């Protein structure tokens, strides 16, 4: 029997989460990553969530534009 091991940092999981929840996470991280904060992990996570939010909004906009063109 073969066993394989995966590093937990390389494991990717897809999760459905709405923009409101993403906004709540970003707001909570804003408090932690205020001026003078040295918590680079929280800053990095906040940055990634903001990028995710931006991309999700842009994708939704493209989909709505495509729907309007088809009308």
PQR file with spaces between the fields and no chain letter, atoms N, CA, C, O and H, PARSE charges and radii, in Angstrom:
ATOM       1  N    UNK     1       0.847   -1.180    0.000 -0.4000 1.5000
ATOM       2  CA   UNK     1       0.000    0.000    0.000 -0.0000 2.0000
ATOM       3  C    UNK     1       0.891    1.242    0.000  0.5500 1.7000
ATOM       4  O    UNK     1       1.836    1.348    0.782 -0.5500 1.4000
ATOM       5  N    UNK     2       0.574    2.159   -0.877 -0.4000 1.5000
ATOM       6  CA   UNK     2       1.343    3.397   -0.974 -0.0000 2.0000
ATOM       7  C    UNK     2       0.668    4.489   -0.152  0.5500 1.7000
ATOM       8  O    UNK     2      -0.558    4.580   -0.100 -0.5500 1.4000
ATOM       9  H    UNK     2      -0.193    2.073   -1.512  0.4000 1.0000
ATOM      10  N    UNK     3       1.464    5.283    0.464 -0.4000 1.5000
ATOM      11  CA   UNK     3       0.948    6.434    1.202 -0.0000 2.0000
ATOM      12  C    UNK     3       1.545    7.688    0.581  0.5500 1.7000
ATOM      13  O    UNK     3       2.702    7.699    0.160 -0.5500 1.4000
ATOM      14  H    UNK     3       2.460    5.208    0.421  0.4000 1.0000
ATOM      15  N    UNK     4       0.762    8.716    0.532 -0.4000 1.5000
ATOM      16  CA   UNK     4       1.284    9.992    0.051 -0.0000 2.0000
ATOM      17  C    UNK     4       0.942   11.060    1.079  0.5500 1.7000
ATOM      18  O    UNK     4      -0.099   11.014    1.735 -0.5500 1.4000
ATOM      19  H    UNK     4      -0.177    8.707    0.874  0.4000 1.0000
ATOM      20  N    UNK     5       1.821   11.992    1.195 -0.4000 1.5000
ATOM      21  CA   UNK     5       1.638   13.062    2.159 -0.0000 2.0000
ATOM      22  C    UNK     5       1.608   14.389    1.414  0.5500 1.7000
ATOM      23  O    UNK     5       2.352   14.604    0.457 -0.5500 1.4000
ATOM      24  H    UNK     5       2.667   12.030    0.662  0.4000 1.0000
ATOM      25  N    UNK     6       0.746   15.258    1.871 -0.4000 1.5000
ATOM      26  CA   UNK     6       0.600   16.577    1.259 -0.0000 2.0000
ATOM      27  C    UNK     6       0.903   17.622    2.326  0.5500 1.7000
ATOM      28  O    UNK     6       0.415   17.545    3.453 -0.5500 1.4000
ATOM      29  H    UNK     6       0.142   15.083    2.649  0.4000 1.0000
ATOM      30  N    UNK     7       1.699   18.577    1.952 -0.4000 1.5000
ATOM      31  CA   UNK     7       1.926   19.676    2.882 -0.0000 2.0000
ATOM      32  C    UNK     7       0.648   20.488    2.984  0.5500 1.7000
ATOM      33  O    UNK     7       0.016   20.794    1.972 -0.5500 1.4000
ATOM      34  H    UNK     7       2.095   18.640    1.036  0.4000 1.0000
ATOM      35  N    UNK     8       0.270   20.834    4.196 -0.4000 1.5000
ATOM      36  CA   UNK     8      -0.995   21.547    4.377 -0.0000 2.0000
ATOM      37  C    UNK     8      -1.004   22.906    3.697  0.5500 1.7000
ATOM      38  O    UNK     8      -2.075   23.408    3.354 -0.5500 1.4000
ATOM      39  H    UNK     8       0.783   20.586    5.017  0.4000 1.0000
ATOM      40  N    UNK     9       0.171   23.523    3.491 -0.4000 1.5000
ATOM      41  CA   UNK     9       0.217   24.825    2.813 -0.0000 2.0000
ATOM      42  C    UNK     9      -0.113   24.698    1.333  0.5500 1.7000
ATOM      43  O    UNK     9      -0.542   25.671    0.713 -0.5500 1.4000
ATOM      44  H    UNK     9       1.040   23.116    3.769  0.4000 1.0000
ATOM      45  N    UNK    10       0.082   23.504    0.750 -0.4000 1.5000
ATOM      46  CA   UNK    10      -0.159   23.341   -0.677 -0.0000 2.0000
ATOM      47  C    UNK    10      -1.567   22.819   -0.968  0.5500 1.7000
ATOM      48  O    UNK    10      -1.973   22.758   -2.128 -0.5500 1.4000
ATOM      49  H    UNK    10       0.430   22.713    1.253  0.4000 1.0000
ATOM      50  N    UNK    11      -2.301   22.450    0.052 -0.4000 1.5000
ATOM      51  CA   UNK    11      -3.655   21.937   -0.116 -0.0000 2.0000
ATOM      52  C    UNK    11      -4.600   23.089   -0.448  0.5500 1.7000
ATOM      53  O    UNK    11      -4.627   24.100    0.254 -0.5500 1.4000
ATOM      54  H    UNK    11      -1.972   22.499    0.995  0.4000 1.0000
ATOM      55  N    UNK    12      -5.361   22.934   -1.504 -0.4000 1.5000
ATOM      56  CA   UNK    12      -6.301   23.974   -1.900 -0.0000 2.0000
ATOM      57  C    UNK    12      -7.723   23.458   -1.737  0.5500 1.7000
ATOM      58  O    UNK    12      -8.039   22.334   -2.127 -0.5500 1.4000
ATOM      59  H    UNK    12      -5.339   22.113   -2.074  0.4000 1.0000
ATOM      60  N    UNK    13      -8.572   24.291   -1.156 -0.4000 1.5000
ATOM      61  CA   UNK    13      -9.965   23.942   -0.928 -0.0000 2.0000
ATOM      62  C    UNK    13     -10.821   25.045   -1.514  0.5500 1.7000
ATOM      63  O    UNK    13     -10.538   26.227   -1.319 -0.5500 1.4000
ATOM      64  H    UNK    13      -8.315   25.204   -0.839  0.4000 1.0000
ATOM      65  N    UNK    14     -11.863   24.666   -2.229 -0.4000 1.5000
ATOM      66  CA   UNK    14     -12.790   25.657   -2.782 -0.0000 2.0000
ATOM      67  C    UNK    14     -13.974   25.791   -1.835  0.5500 1.7000
ATOM      68  O    UNK    14     -14.580   24.798   -1.431 -0.5500 1.4000
ATOM      69  H    UNK    14     -12.093   23.705   -2.387  0.4000 1.0000
ATOM      70  N    UNK    15     -14.295   27.037   -1.487 -0.4000 1.5000
ATOM      71  CA   UNK    15     -15.359   27.319   -0.536 -0.0000 2.0000
ATOM      72  C    UNK    15     -16.288   28.363   -1.139  0.5500 1.7000
ATOM      73  O    UNK    15     -15.828   29.341   -1.728 -0.5500 1.4000
ATOM      74  H    UNK    15     -13.803   27.843   -1.816  0.4000 1.0000
ATOM      75  N    UNK    16     -17.585   28.161   -0.996 -0.4000 1.5000
ATOM      76  CA   UNK    16     -18.550   29.174   -1.417 -0.0000 2.0000
ATOM      77  C    UNK    16     -18.753   30.144   -0.258  0.5500 1.7000
ATOM      78  O    UNK    16     -19.127   29.752    0.847 -0.5500 1.4000
ATOM      79  H    UNK    16     -17.959   27.366   -0.517  0.4000 1.0000
ATOM      80  N    UNK    17     -18.496   31.419   -0.539 -0.4000 1.5000
ATOM      81  CA   UNK    17     -18.655   32.449    0.481 -0.0000 2.0000
ATOM      82  C    UNK    17     -19.177   33.693   -0.225  0.5500 1.7000
ATOM      83  O    UNK    17     -18.737   34.020   -1.327 -0.5500 1.4000
ATOM      84  H    UNK    17     -18.192   31.737   -1.437  0.4000 1.0000
ATOM      85  N    UNK    18     -20.109   34.379    0.408 -0.4000 1.5000
ATOM      86  CA   UNK    18     -20.673   35.548   -0.270 -0.0000 2.0000
ATOM      87  C    UNK    18     -19.851   36.802    0.038  0.5500 1.7000
ATOM      88  O    UNK    18     -19.044   36.826    0.967 -0.5500 1.4000
ATOM      89  H    UNK    18     -20.467   34.114    1.304  0.4000 1.0000
ATOM      90  N    UNK    19     -20.078   37.828   -0.758 -0.4000 1.5000
ATOM      91  CA   UNK    19     -19.294   39.058   -0.631 -0.0000 2.0000
ATOM      92  C    UNK    19     -19.488   39.724    0.721  0.5500 1.7000
ATOM      93  O    UNK    19     -18.569   40.366    1.230 -0.5500 1.4000
ATOM      94  H    UNK    19     -20.734   37.808   -1.512  0.4000 1.0000
ATOM      95  N    UNK    20     -20.664   39.582    1.308 -0.4000 1.5000
ATOM      96  CA   UNK    20     -20.900   40.162    2.630 -0.0000 2.0000
ATOM      97  C    UNK    20     -19.979   39.557    3.671  0.5500 1.7000
ATOM      98  O    UNK    20     -19.452   40.266    4.529 -0.5500 1.4000
ATOM      99  H    UNK    20     -21.410   39.060    0.894  0.4000 1.0000
ATOM     100  N    UNK    21     -19.785   38.255    3.598 -0.4000 1.5000
ATOM     101  CA   UNK    21     -18.888   37.588    4.535 -0.0000 2.0000
ATOM     102  C    UNK    21     -17.438   37.990    4.292  0.5500 1.7000
ATOM     103  O    UNK    21     -16.668   38.156    5.238 -0.5500 1.4000
ATOM     104  H    UNK    21     -20.213   37.680    2.901  0.4000 1.0000
ATOM     105  N    UNK    22     -17.069   38.146    3.030 -0.4000 1.5000
ATOM     106  CA   UNK    22     -15.714   38.605    2.714 -0.0000 2.0000
ATOM     107  C    UNK    22     -15.500   40.008    3.279  0.5500 1.7000
ATOM     108  O    UNK    22     -14.446   40.304    3.842 -0.5500 1.4000
ATOM     109  H    UNK    22     -17.694   38.011    2.262  0.4000 1.0000
ATOM     110  N    UNK    23     -16.501   40.863    3.127 -0.4000 1.5000
ATOM     111  CA   UNK    23     -16.404   42.223    3.666 -0.0000 2.0000
ATOM     112  C    UNK    23     -16.250   42.199    5.183  0.5500 1.7000
ATOM     113  O    UNK    23     -15.481   42.983    5.740 -0.5500 1.4000
ATOM     114  H    UNK    23     -17.357   40.622    2.670  0.4000 1.0000
ATOM     115  N    UNK    24     -16.976   41.306    5.855 -0.4000 1.5000
ATOM     116  CA   UNK    24     -16.859   41.198    7.315 -0.0000 2.0000
ATOM     117  C    UNK    24     -15.454   40.768    7.719  0.5500 1.7000
ATOM     118  O    UNK    24     -14.885   41.305    8.670 -0.5500 1.4000
ATOM     119  H    UNK    24     -17.601   40.669    5.403  0.4000 1.0000
ATOM     120  N    UNK    25     -14.898   39.805    7.000 -0.4000 1.5000
ATOM     121  CA   UNK    25     -13.535   39.366    7.298 -0.0000 2.0000
ATOM     122  C    UNK    25     -12.534   40.503    7.093  0.5500 1.7000
ATOM     123  O    UNK    25     -11.633   40.703    7.908 -0.5500 1.4000
ATOM     124  H    UNK    25     -15.360   39.369    6.228  0.4000 1.0000
ATOM     125  N    UNK    26     -12.699   41.237    6.005 -0.4000 1.5000
ATOM     126  CA   UNK    26     -11.800   42.362    5.724 -0.0000 2.0000
ATOM     127  C    UNK    26     -11.912   43.418    6.820  0.5500 1.7000
ATOM     128  O    UNK    26     -10.901   43.947    7.281 -0.5500 1.4000
ATOM     129  H    UNK    26     -13.431   41.074    5.343  0.4000 1.0000
ATOM     130  N    UNK    27     -13.146   43.726    7.240 -0.4000 1.5000
ATOM     131  CA   UNK    27     -13.342   44.717    8.302 -0.0000 2.0000
ATOM     132  C    UNK    27     -12.676   44.291    9.606  0.5500 1.7000
ATOM     133  O    UNK    27     -12.062   45.109   10.290 -0.5500 1.4000
ATOM     134  H    UNK    27     -13.968   43.296    6.865  0.4000 1.0000
ATOM     135  N    UNK    28     -12.797   43.017    9.947 -0.4000 1.5000
ATOM     136  CA   UNK    28     -12.156   42.519   11.168 -0.0000 2.0000
ATOM     137  C    UNK    28     -10.636   42.599   11.053  0.5500 1.7000
ATOM     138  O    UNK    28      -9.949   42.943   12.015 -0.5500 1.4000
ATOM     139  H    UNK    28     -13.296   42.352    9.391  0.4000 1.0000
ATOM     140  N    UNK    29     -10.124   42.282    9.878 -0.4000 1.5000
ATOM     141  CA   UNK    29      -8.673   42.339    9.679 -0.0000 2.0000
ATOM     142  C    UNK    29      -8.161   43.776    9.671  0.5500 1.7000
ATOM     143  O    UNK    29      -7.007   44.023   10.020 -0.5500 1.4000
ATOM     144  H    UNK    29     -10.683   42.003    9.096  0.4000 1.0000
ATOM     145  N    UNK    30      -9.014   44.730    9.273 -0.4000 1.5000
ATOM     146  CA   UNK    30      -8.604   46.138    9.288 -0.0000 2.0000
ATOM     147  C    UNK    30      -8.266   46.576   10.707  0.5500 1.7000
ATOM     148  O    UNK    30      -7.333   47.349   10.922 -0.5500 1.4000
ATOM     149  H    UNK    30      -9.951   44.529    8.990  0.4000 1.0000
ATOM     150  N    UNK    31      -9.039   46.072   11.682 -0.4000 1.5000
ATOM     151  CA   UNK    31      -8.780   46.437   13.072 -0.0000 2.0000
ATOM     152  C    UNK    31      -7.435   45.877   13.533  0.5500 1.7000
ATOM     153  O    UNK    31      -6.708   46.527   14.284 -0.5500 1.4000
ATOM     154  H    UNK    31      -9.797   45.444   11.507  0.4000 1.0000
ATOM     155  N    UNK    32      -7.117   44.681   13.081 -0.4000 1.5000
ATOM     156  CA   UNK    32      -5.874   44.029   13.490 -0.0000 2.0000
ATOM     157  C    UNK    32      -4.673   44.638   12.778  0.5500 1.7000
ATOM     158  O    UNK    32      -3.583   44.719   13.344 -0.5500 1.4000
ATOM     159  H    UNK    32      -7.707   44.153   12.471  0.4000 1.0000
ATOM     160  N    UNK    33      -4.876   45.064   11.536 -0.4000 1.5000
ATOM     161  CA   UNK    33      -3.753   45.530   10.710 -0.0000 2.0000
ATOM     162  C    UNK    33      -3.700   47.045   10.608  0.5500 1.7000
ATOM     163  O    UNK    33      -3.275   47.586    9.587 -0.5500 1.4000
ATOM     164  H    UNK    33      -5.762   44.998   11.076  0.4000 1.0000
ATOM     165  N    UNK    34      -4.123   47.723   11.644 -0.4000 1.5000
ATOM     166  CA   UNK    34      -4.083   49.183   11.635 -0.0000 2.0000
ATOM     167  C    UNK    34      -2.661   49.710   11.586  0.5500 1.7000
ATOM     168  O    UNK    34      -1.703   48.942   11.489 -0.5500 1.4000
ATOM     169  H    UNK    34      -4.468   47.284   12.474  0.4000 1.0000
ATOM     170  N    UNK    35      -2.535   51.014   11.654 -0.4000 1.5000
ATOM     171  CA   UNK    35      -1.213   51.635   11.587 -0.0000 2.0000
ATOM     172  C    UNK    35      -0.340   51.135   12.722  0.5500 1.7000
ATOM     173  O    UNK    35      -0.785   51.005   13.862 -0.5500 1.4000
ATOM     174  H    UNK    35      -3.313   51.637   11.733  0.4000 1.0000
ATOM     175  N    UNK    36       0.890   50.861   12.392 -0.4000 1.5000
ATOM     176  CA   UNK    36       1.843   50.403   13.390 -0.0000 2.0000
ATOM     177  C    UNK    36       1.804   48.907   13.632  0.5500 1.7000
ATOM     178  O    UNK    36       2.587   48.386   14.426 -0.5500 1.4000
ATOM     179  H    UNK    36       1.252   50.966   11.466  0.4000 1.0000
ATOM     180  N    UNK    37       0.911   48.218   12.962 -0.4000 1.5000
ATOM     181  CA   UNK    37       0.808   46.775   13.140 -0.0000 2.0000
ATOM     182  C    UNK    37       1.983   46.079   12.464  0.5500 1.7000
ATOM     183  O    UNK    37       2.395   46.448   11.364 -0.5500 1.4000
ATOM     184  H    UNK    37       0.276   48.642   12.316  0.4000 1.0000
ATOM     185  N    UNK    38       2.509   45.072   13.136 -0.4000 1.5000
ATOM     186  CA   UNK    38       3.594   44.281   12.561 -0.0000 2.0000
ATOM     187  C    UNK    38       3.105   42.877   12.214  0.5500 1.7000
ATOM     188  O    UNK    38       3.912   41.989   11.936 -0.5500 1.4000
ATOM     189  H    UNK    38       2.174   44.771   14.029  0.4000 1.0000
ATOM     190  N    UNK    39       1.808   42.676   12.230 -0.4000 1.5000
ATOM     191  CA   UNK    39       1.234   41.359   11.931 -0.0000 2.0000
ATOM     192  C    UNK    39       1.174   41.178   10.419  0.5500 1.7000
ATOM     193  O    UNK    39       0.149   41.454    9.795 -0.5500 1.4000
ATOM     194  H    UNK    39       1.153   43.397   12.456  0.4000 1.0000
ATOM     195  N    UNK    40       2.265   40.719    9.839 -0.4000 1.5000
ATOM     196  CA   UNK    40       2.358   40.608    8.385 -0.0000 2.0000
ATOM     197  C    UNK    40       1.438   39.531    7.840  0.5500 1.7000
ATOM     198  O    UNK    40       0.986   39.639    6.700 -0.5500 1.4000
ATOM     199  H    UNK    40       3.098   40.496   10.346  0.4000 1.0000
ATOM     200  N    UNK    41       1.149   38.500    8.614 -0.4000 1.5000
ATOM     201  CA   UNK    41       0.239   37.458    8.131 -0.0000 2.0000
ATOM     202  C    UNK    41      -1.178   37.998    7.965  0.5500 1.7000
ATOM     203  O    UNK    41      -1.853   37.706    6.977 -0.5500 1.4000
ATOM     204  H    UNK    41       1.516   38.412    9.540  0.4000 1.0000
ATOM     205  N    UNK    42      -1.618   38.780    8.932 -0.4000 1.5000
ATOM     206  CA   UNK    42      -2.959   39.372    8.845 -0.0000 2.0000
ATOM     207  C    UNK    42      -3.021   40.371    7.694  0.5500 1.7000
ATOM     208  O    UNK    42      -4.026   40.452    6.987 -0.5500 1.4000
ATOM     209  H    UNK    42      -1.071   39.017    9.735  0.4000 1.0000
ATOM     210  N    UNK    43      -1.941   41.132    7.508 -0.4000 1.5000
ATOM     211  CA   UNK    43      -1.897   42.087    6.391 -0.0000 2.0000
ATOM     212  C    UNK    43      -1.950   41.362    5.055  0.5500 1.7000
ATOM     213  O    UNK    43      -2.643   41.794    4.134 -0.5500 1.4000
ATOM     214  H    UNK    43      -1.125   41.066    8.082  0.4000 1.0000
ATOM     215  N    UNK    44      -1.221   40.266    4.954 -0.4000 1.5000
ATOM     216  CA   UNK    44      -1.210   39.479    3.722 -0.0000 2.0000
ATOM     217  C    UNK    44      -2.590   38.881    3.451  0.5500 1.7000
ATOM     218  O    UNK    44      -3.072   38.905    2.318 -0.5500 1.4000
ATOM     219  H    UNK    44      -0.658   39.915    5.703  0.4000 1.0000
ATOM     220  N    UNK    45      -3.216   38.350    4.484 -0.4000 1.5000
ATOM     221  CA   UNK    45      -4.555   37.777    4.334 -0.0000 2.0000
ATOM     222  C    UNK    45      -5.561   38.838    3.923  0.5500 1.7000
ATOM     223  O    UNK    45      -6.402   38.601    3.056 -0.5500 1.4000
ATOM     224  H    UNK    45      -2.825   38.330    5.405  0.4000 1.0000
ATOM     225  N    UNK    46      -5.476   40.003    4.542 -0.4000 1.5000
ATOM     226  CA   UNK    46      -6.373   41.111    4.177 -0.0000 2.0000
ATOM     227  C    UNK    46      -6.189   41.493    2.713  0.5500 1.7000
ATOM     228  O    UNK    46      -7.163   41.702    1.991 -0.5500 1.4000
ATOM     229  H    UNK    46      -4.793   40.195    5.246  0.4000 1.0000
ATOM     230  N    UNK    47      -4.945   41.580    2.285 -0.4000 1.5000
ATOM     231  CA   UNK    47      -4.637   41.926    0.894 -0.0000 2.0000
ATOM     232  C    UNK    47      -5.226   40.892   -0.063  0.5500 1.7000
ATOM     233  O    UNK    47      -5.803   41.251   -1.089 -0.5500 1.4000
ATOM     234  H    UNK    47      -4.154   41.410    2.872  0.4000 1.0000
ATOM     235  N    UNK    48      -5.080   39.616    0.270 -0.4000 1.5000
ATOM     236  CA   UNK    48      -5.618   38.553   -0.587 -0.0000 2.0000
ATOM     237  C    UNK    48      -7.142   38.593   -0.631  0.5500 1.7000
ATOM     238  O    UNK    48      -7.736   38.372   -1.687 -0.5500 1.4000
ATOM     239  H    UNK    48      -4.611   39.324    1.104  0.4000 1.0000
ATOM     240  N    UNK    49      -7.777   38.872    0.501 -0.4000 1.5000
ATOM     241  CA   UNK    49      -9.236   38.959    0.520 -0.0000 2.0000
ATOM     242  C    UNK    49      -9.734   40.157   -0.277  0.5500 1.7000
ATOM     243  O    UNK    49     -10.753   40.066   -0.963 -0.5500 1.4000
ATOM     244  H    UNK    49      -7.294   39.052    1.358  0.4000 1.0000
ATOM     245  N    UNK    50      -9.028   41.277   -0.193 -0.4000 1.5000
ATOM     246  CA   UNK    50      -9.413   42.448   -0.981 -0.0000 2.0000
ATOM     247  C    UNK    50      -9.272   42.167   -2.470  0.5500 1.7000
ATOM     248  O    UNK    50     -10.107   42.595   -3.267 -0.5500 1.4000
ATOM     249  H    UNK    50      -8.201   41.351    0.364  0.4000 1.0000
ATOM     250  N    UNK    51      -8.226   41.455   -2.845 -0.4000 1.5000
ATOM     251  CA   UNK    51      -8.044   41.075   -4.251 -0.0000 2.0000
ATOM     252  C    UNK    51      -9.156   40.133   -4.694  0.5500 1.7000
ATOM     253  O    UNK    51      -9.697   40.278   -5.790 -0.5500 1.4000
ATOM     254  H    UNK    51      -7.548   41.107   -2.198  0.4000 1.0000
ATOM     255  N    UNK    52      -9.497   39.166   -3.843 -0.4000 1.5000
ATOM     256  CA   UNK    52     -10.575   38.228   -4.138 -0.0000 2.0000
ATOM     257  C    UNK    52     -11.898   38.956   -4.335  0.5500 1.7000
ATOM     258  O    UNK    52     -12.646   38.655   -5.265 -0.5500 1.4000
ATOM     259  H    UNK    52      -9.057   39.048   -2.952  0.4000 1.0000
ATOM     260  N    UNK    53     -12.186   39.917   -3.457 -0.4000 1.5000
ATOM     261  CA   UNK    53     -13.419   40.701   -3.567 -0.0000 2.0000
ATOM     262  C    UNK    53     -13.459   41.482   -4.873  0.5500 1.7000
ATOM     263  O    UNK    53     -14.477   41.508   -5.564 -0.5500 1.4000
ATOM     264  H    UNK    53     -11.578   40.161   -2.701  0.4000 1.0000
ATOM     265  N    UNK    54     -12.334   42.120   -5.204 -0.4000 1.5000
ATOM     266  CA   UNK    54     -12.244   42.901   -6.441 -0.0000 2.0000
ATOM     267  C    UNK    54     -12.490   42.020   -7.667  0.5500 1.7000
ATOM     268  O    UNK    54     -13.240   42.390   -8.569 -0.5500 1.4000
ATOM     269  H    UNK    54     -11.506   42.099   -4.643  0.4000 1.0000
ATOM     270  N    UNK    55     -11.845   40.845   -7.687 -0.4000 1.5000
ATOM     271  CA   UNK    55     -11.999   39.932   -8.819 -0.0000 2.0000
ATOM     272  C    UNK    55     -13.422   39.389   -8.919  0.5500 1.7000
ATOM     273  O    UNK    55     -13.945   39.227  -10.022 -0.5500 1.4000
ATOM     274  H    UNK    55     -11.235   40.544   -6.954  0.4000 1.0000
ATOM     275  N    UNK    56     -14.049   39.107   -7.783 -0.4000 1.5000
ATOM     276  CA   UNK    56     -15.419   38.594   -7.793 -0.0000 2.0000
ATOM     277  C    UNK    56     -16.389   39.640   -8.334  0.5500 1.7000
ATOM     278  O    UNK    56     -17.301   39.315   -9.094 -0.5500 1.4000
ATOM     279  H    UNK    56     -13.624   39.239   -6.888  0.4000 1.0000
ATOM     280  N    UNK    57     -16.191   40.879   -7.944 -0.4000 1.5000
ATOM     281  CA   UNK    57     -17.058   41.962   -8.421 -0.0000 2.0000
ATOM     282  C    UNK    57     -16.856   42.167   -9.919  0.5500 1.7000
ATOM     283  O    UNK    57     -17.824   42.355  -10.655 -0.5500 1.4000
ATOM     284  H    UNK    57     -15.450   41.143   -7.327  0.4000 1.0000
ATOM     285  N    UNK    58     -15.610   42.132  -10.370 -0.4000 1.5000
ATOM     286  CA   UNK    58     -15.335   42.300  -11.803 -0.0000 2.0000
ATOM     287  C    UNK    58     -15.951   41.161  -12.618  0.5500 1.7000
ATOM     288  O    UNK    58     -16.494   41.391  -13.698 -0.5500 1.4000
ATOM     289  H    UNK    58     -14.823   41.979   -9.771  0.4000 1.0000
ATOM     290  N    UNK    59     -15.869   39.953  -12.108 -0.4000 1.5000
ATOM     291  CA   UNK    59     -16.458   38.812  -12.814 -0.0000 2.0000
ATOM     292  C    UNK    59     -17.976   38.924  -12.884  0.5500 1.7000
ATOM     293  O    UNK    59     -18.578   38.649  -13.923 -0.5500 1.4000
ATOM     294  H    UNK    59     -15.428   39.766  -11.231  0.4000 1.0000
ATOM     295  N    UNK    60     -18.590   39.326  -11.779 -0.4000 1.5000
ATOM     296  CA   UNK    60     -20.050   39.508  -11.763 -0.0000 2.0000
ATOM     297  C    UNK    60     -20.455   40.591  -12.760  0.5500 1.7000
ATOM     298  O    UNK    60     -21.456   40.453  -13.462 -0.5500 1.4000
ATOM     299  H    UNK    60     -18.101   39.549  -10.935  0.4000 1.0000
ATOM     300  N    UNK    61     -19.679   41.655  -12.817 -0.4000 1.5000
ATOM     301  CA   UNK    61     -19.981   42.737  -13.760 -0.0000 2.0000
ATOM     302  C    UNK    61     -19.902   42.253  -15.203  0.5500 1.7000
ATOM     303  O    UNK    61     -20.756   42.591  -16.023 -0.5500 1.4000
ATOM     304  H    UNK    61     -18.865   41.767  -12.247  0.4000 1.0000
ATOM     305  N    UNK    62     -18.871   41.458  -15.515 -0.4000 1.5000
ATOM     306  CA   UNK    62     -18.740   40.916  -16.875 -0.0000 2.0000
ATOM     307  C    UNK    62     -19.933   40.028  -17.217  0.5500 1.7000
ATOM     308  O    UNK    62     -20.462   40.088  -18.327 -0.5500 1.4000
ATOM     309  H    UNK    62     -18.177   41.184  -14.849  0.4000 1.0000
ATOM     310  N    UNK    63     -20.350   39.208  -16.261 -0.4000 1.5000
ATOM     311  CA   UNK    63     -21.489   38.320  -16.509 -0.0000 2.0000
ATOM     312  C    UNK    63     -22.767   39.110  -16.752  0.5500 1.7000
ATOM     313  O    UNK    63     -23.547   38.772  -17.642 -0.5500 1.4000
ATOM     314  H    UNK    63     -19.920   39.159  -15.359  0.4000 1.0000
ATOM     315  N    UNK    64     -22.990   40.175  -15.955 -0.4000 1.5000
ATOM     316  CA   UNK    64     -24.172   40.992  -16.165 -0.0000 2.0000
ATOM     317  C    UNK    64     -24.100   41.736  -17.499  0.5500 1.7000
ATOM     318  O    UNK    64     -25.111   41.871  -18.188 -0.5500 1.4000
ATOM     319  H    UNK    64     -22.357   40.450  -15.232  0.4000 1.0000
ATOM     320  N    UNK    65     -22.920   42.215  -17.861 -0.4000 1.5000
ATOM     321  CA   UNK    65     -22.764   42.855  -19.168 -0.0000 2.0000
ATOM     322  C    UNK    65     -23.084   41.897  -20.310  0.5500 1.7000
ATOM     323  O    UNK    65     -23.744   42.270  -21.279 -0.5500 1.4000
ATOM     324  H    UNK    65     -22.099   42.105  -17.301  0.4000 1.0000
ATOM     325  N    UNK    66     -22.607   40.653  -20.186 -0.4000 1.5000
ATOM     326  CA   UNK    66     -22.911   39.649  -21.212 -0.0000 2.0000
ATOM     327  C    UNK    66     -24.399   39.354  -21.288  0.5500 1.7000
ATOM     328  O    UNK    66     -24.944   39.157  -22.374 -0.5500 1.4000
ATOM     329  H    UNK    66     -22.070   40.350  -19.399  0.4000 1.0000
ATOM     330  N    UNK    67     -25.054   39.324  -20.139 -0.4000 1.5000
ATOM     331  CA   UNK    67     -26.498   39.084  -20.127 -0.0000 2.0000
ATOM     332  C    UNK    67     -27.239   40.227  -20.821  0.5500 1.7000
ATOM     333  O    UNK    67     -28.198   39.997  -21.558 -0.5500 1.4000
ATOM     334  H    UNK    67     -24.612   39.484  -19.257  0.4000 1.0000
ATOM     335  N    UNK    68     -26.788   41.457  -20.579 -0.4000 1.5000
ATOM     336  CA   UNK    68     -27.441   42.613  -21.199 -0.0000 2.0000
ATOM     337  C    UNK    68     -27.235   42.615  -22.709  0.5500 1.7000
ATOM     338  O    UNK    68     -28.132   42.998  -23.459 -0.5500 1.4000
ATOM     339  H    UNK    68     -26.009   41.643  -19.981  0.4000 1.0000
ATOM     340  N    UNK    69     -26.063   42.190  -23.153 -0.4000 1.5000
ATOM     341  CA   UNK    69     -25.805   42.154  -24.593 -0.0000 2.0000
ATOM     342  C    UNK    69     -26.706   41.148  -25.302  0.5500 1.7000
ATOM     343  O    UNK    69     -27.064   41.345  -26.463 -0.5500 1.4000
ATOM     344  H    UNK    69     -25.334   41.879  -22.543  0.4000 1.0000
ATOM     345  N    UNK    70     -27.069   40.082  -24.617 -0.4000 1.5000
ATOM     346  CA   UNK    70     -27.886   39.043  -25.215 -0.0000 2.0000
ATOM     347  C    UNK    70     -29.355   39.420  -25.295  0.5500 1.7000
ATOM     348  O    UNK    70     -30.119   38.772  -26.011 -0.5500 1.4000
ATOM     349  H    UNK    70     -26.778   39.921  -23.674  0.4000 1.0000
ATOM     350  N    UNK    71     -29.762   40.456  -24.573 -0.4000 1.5000
ATOM     351  CA   UNK    71     -31.158   40.878  -24.600 -0.0000 2.0000
ATOM     352  C    UNK    71     -31.534   41.593  -25.865  0.5500 1.7000
ATOM     353  O    UNK    71     -32.683   42.006  -26.024 -0.5500 1.4000
ATOM     354  H    UNK    71     -29.141   40.982  -23.991  0.4000 1.0000
